[in-house]
Amino acid sequence: MHWLSKSGKVFSPMLQSRLDHYFDRVLVYYPDYRIEQFCAKYKKLSGRAPELKRLAGYGVENRDFFEDFGFTYIAQRRKRNPVREPLEDLMARLKRTFPNRIKKHREMGDDYVRVLYYARRRSMTATQLLMQYDLLDPTLSHGNVRMSKLMAK
């Protein structure tokens, strides 16, 4: 099939041949002319788009390129990082959840990952951060160091 751009651009015979072949392949995967999740589903096909866009004189956006050849391009939304619970709220909740202090890290479940995140941002270990908020039982050993020795420092 010979693909013509809606904007009336004319391409060299070699580039036109490449575009024809490319859009024939795109049409196989998207017969309804609606392109969704392009990069995620067809990596090889989507990997060829930047070169063809550049050679054909299109900008960075996939939307302009595909819509000029009659496709509807639906952009993928990027996943945002989850909103983190503030450190003070996390520690207050852990104090309510563990009124007799935490004996082992695994008792915290998924909260351990959150504590570890804040500890690393402060160049600390999770144990040190939990000690700072008086959440660990000082009589127990954590790792290779007895808590009573750490508390004495």
N, C-alpha and C positions, 0 to 999 in steps of 0.2 A: 504494500500500500504506500502511496506517495503522500507524505504528511506535509501540509502547508501551515505556516504560522498565521494566526489571525491578524497579526500586526503587519503582515505583508513582507516580512524579511525574506531575502533571497540568499541562498547559501551556495557555496561551491558544490559541484557535483559529488565530490568525495565526501564532504561533510553532510550533504543531503542524504547520501546513501547510508551513512552511519546513523543519522537521525531516524531515517525510515526503519532501519533494522532495530534500533533501540526502542522506538515507540511501538513497533509491532510486538516486541517482547513484553513491553509494559501492558499493552492491551490484552495479552494472554492472561496476565495476572489480575488485571482490573478491567474486565469487559464492560462494566457499568460506567467507566470513565471517572470513577471516584477513587482517588488515591488516599488511603488511610494507612497509618503505621508503615510507611514505606521503608524507612531505614531498619526497623526492627524485623520485618518479615523477609525482605529480599535484599540481603546485604550486598551481593555481587551486583545486582541490578542498580541498587541505589549508589553503589560506589562508582559507577560509570557516569552518573549524572553531573558531578562537578566539572569534569573535563569537557563534556559536551556543552554544558552551559557556558563555560569559558570560551570555547571555540565558536559558539554561536553568538556570543556577545551579550549574554544575559548576566544579570547581577548575581549576588550571592543567594538570593531567595529562591527556593524550589518552586514556590507558588507561581511566580512570574513565568518561569520556564514552562511548567506543565500547563498552566492555564492558556498560554499562548498557542498551545497545540491541541486545545479542546478538552483537557482534563480538568476536573475539580480537585484541587490539592487541599487536603485537610491536615493542617499542621499538628504535629504531636505536641502535647503539653508536657513540659518537663516536670518531673516529680520534685517537689520541694522537700527540703529537709524537715522532719517533723519538729513542731514547736516543743522545745524542751521545757520541762518544769524547772522553775528557778531553784537554785541550790538551797536557799533558805526554806522554801516550801517542801522540798524533798526531805531535808533533814528533819523538819518538824513532823512530817508524816511518818518518817522512820521512828522517831521518838514515840509517837502515838502507837505505832504498830508493834514496837519492841520496847515496852516499858521497863523490862528487866535487862536491857541491853542485848546486843547481838553476840551470840556465842561463836558462830561460824558464818563466813561470807555467804555460803550457799543457802542459808536461811532467808536471805534477802530476795532470792529469785532474780527477776528481771531488773529489780532496783540496783543490783550490784553493777550492772553495765552503766547505769546512770551515774552512780557514785564514782566509778572508774573514770568516766568522761570528765567530771569536774575535778577529780584528783589529778589527772594528767594535765589539765589546763593550768594547774597550780604547781606543776612539777613535784607532785607528791604521789605516794602510793595510796591505794584505797584504805588501807589500814590506818595510815597517818591521818587521812581526812576524817575517817570515822572517829578516831581518837580525839581529834580537835573538837568535834561536836559531842564528845562524851557518849558515844553510842556503842562502844565495844566493851565487853566484860574484861577488866584488866587482869583477872586471875588466870585467864586462859592463854595458851600459847598460840600465836598466829605466825605461821611460817617457821623460820628458824630462831626467832627472837621471842623471848618471854615478854608479855605485855607489861609486867611490873617493872622490867628493866627499861622499856621504852618510856613508861610513865615517869620514871625517876629523872630522865634527862631534862 
